[in-house]
Amino acid sequence: MKYFIRYGEIGVKSPKIRRKFENKLMSNIQSELDCDFENDQGRITLISNEQDEKVRDVLSRTFGIVSYSPVYETETDREKIAELINEHIPYLIESGKFNPKTDSFAARCRRVGIHDFSSQEMAAYAGSVVINSTNAKVNLSNPDFTLFIEVRNEKTYIYFEKIKGLGGLPVGSQGRVICLISGGIDSPVAAFQMLKRGCSITLLHCDNYPFTEGSVEKVIQNADNLRRYSLGEEVKVYSIKFGRYLEHAQNEAPPRMTCVLCKSGMYQSAAILAKKEGANAIVDGSSIGQVASQTLNNIEATRYHCRMPIFSPLICFDKIEIEQIAKEIGTYEVSIIPDGGCSAVPRYPETHADLELVKKIVEDIKQKDILEEISETIERIDE
């Protein structure tokens, strides 16, 4: 079986860079499918003997694909094309994809190469084949069903559907990032969004025990969900015993500053892991104003001491939008499993941190020293 694979922004790259992205896209698909490819003038055709259901599953999880279509091939010959169309009409009717008694249709044609007919003439010819076979009504502006014909030199392909893909860029084409991941809803979605932009991800969970319990198991489950979308690239999961630092912050700093100091320490811990992993940035699930540490003042204060770029792909998303994505990618049901929350959160957390005060407190509690200590506890937890 053959499938046309269409990409989006990859097509605007220079020829050299486009080939690099195309090769990565094909390599990612081959990490889960036994298949070959034809790559002709920007048209990637996948060839596989795998079951159609499996191919669709893999392509639906592959970033970089805007849409794809199962296609059927024949020679660029009118009789051969008519024969192929008539061969598939009974299947389309039986499967409910096309009901000629109630559905209107249109035929669309694209061509590459030199032929003795125009694209419009071929579309009209293919449409006449359908009419002669089914007596269906034509509607060129808003058809219920569309027959697509693509003529590429001496070969012609027909297909009946364009299946939407995830879009984005091939995973692994943009370097690696460290994603802070908790047991909540937001952080797995943020990691998913970075996969969409072509980044490989390494997950870091800050284990706040004894202030939290039950989040490690949720993190491991959601890492498995994210792996489904990280074709061709390994997803590693690390944990750091962060409760020691959090307890130190509670004891040495004003209680209202606990959340600010917690987030500040998380970023710096992620930066330590980034150096070991060869990552170029840190990612979190922040959304402006959602919780105490995510006001603009606190965002500035918590990130000040981290010299590595920090990305927050959900920064302008509201909770409903985030939850919708979480449901679509399979992380929501895991994230909402009760885990008791964090008992270190003060009754009245600081929401408008003064940067100069934070800088003084960070120095007073010797934050750098305690973070270097606990960095020794970073370990991989998914092996």
Steps between C-alpha positions, in 0.01 A plus 500: 500500500614854428433821692561861401654697786467879499702741710453871562772741607773255402419597143613861545853400606796521264554183292788381720313555828178359356676174410637482855150539646351254251764240588431544872126469443544177304746363756254568783225312318731207433572473873153345535410381149654253258482721192680669212461844345495672166587869518424680176489878471375556854251213491583229754335166426509232768499137384418231756355151530397569859131496588322823402383548861858493629625738230226750580576476871869577447439785255241654735770520771781635283585868531584669170204351309223746410285235332525160335296286262488132406549501121444258214730495201457434131647607167424843356252360252132594485374142487727393786388797709131424434560136590661598832217740589233241419690243704470710815148641468332186648731516804426870553127433491514191723719676759263798515759748377292585194126465444427595138126520575541784749857627469628748245858468384785676325818381331823696553817448301862604541773431245878484484657453159397548137176338382253534214228615741460772761425446867147629443446257212617204710274605789205519260586158357527339846171664599329354193618153605334545840181632343478213253547251784279656769295784347609716793453877493796735448567790737830673433470762773393296804500127425413232756769276354817580305695278265864611477715420198870572496683448172877480537658445158421142392338402831158602626371472856148528634392551860182580686602662827749740652562401860618783723838454669659668802698756297809656654857388435660154514601408856876519538550771238540781755723372780415385853325679787449417868130498586403545864217254556274466801200281566269777380322574173709781354859376483438190281310722255792746493737210421264388221506852352881493490490165319278673246772759441749225422679484835618180664395499866656386825264510798603611849269440794571690822393253766376714789459215746399526786294800383346302211432130442386294204624730225795284386271223375291752308811650341617159377156425352484834321855454372370187325219707348751756372721227354218417260564836332880495519562269205868449434618675818548362850308656790700473823346562842705628792408582859668719759438481877373854514327474838832562673536837330137589560533423871813717514315788331212468744731513800730780382270742312170679567211249452331710232809458278488119491337468155730759344811331638365158401456596136832682491673186628324282245627707209856489629482124560377455144794707377741266679341199326499688168879524507528124553246421228628749243165681504461860390198622696258436786122460460218532751121514499458858620190693398479866600302550820398137544670448837702711745838434336369601157423869544722724289695619803560146618592375155772764489623419850501122461697508175754766589769264632476251211720593206352241262205584269166404656203433273138491613298389196172527695562853622187641328280190521206488740423191707223378270731506199772316691259235625368443148848423367570278802188297423597466134851371575400267784664676795189652660361187665839432659552859613168524685570196719495647854843534662429733790665809353800676655486561875787749481282767337456779757161636592585837348761449223684796354336607172697818423858416592749784516804395298750677724354330807510162328864552406582574865308197630663269245839615624400478867380138477805399293274368227782413261673280757192297593404456132848370419461254788168361389611487136691189605163329550396539134437151367321338213174336611366341182753219452 
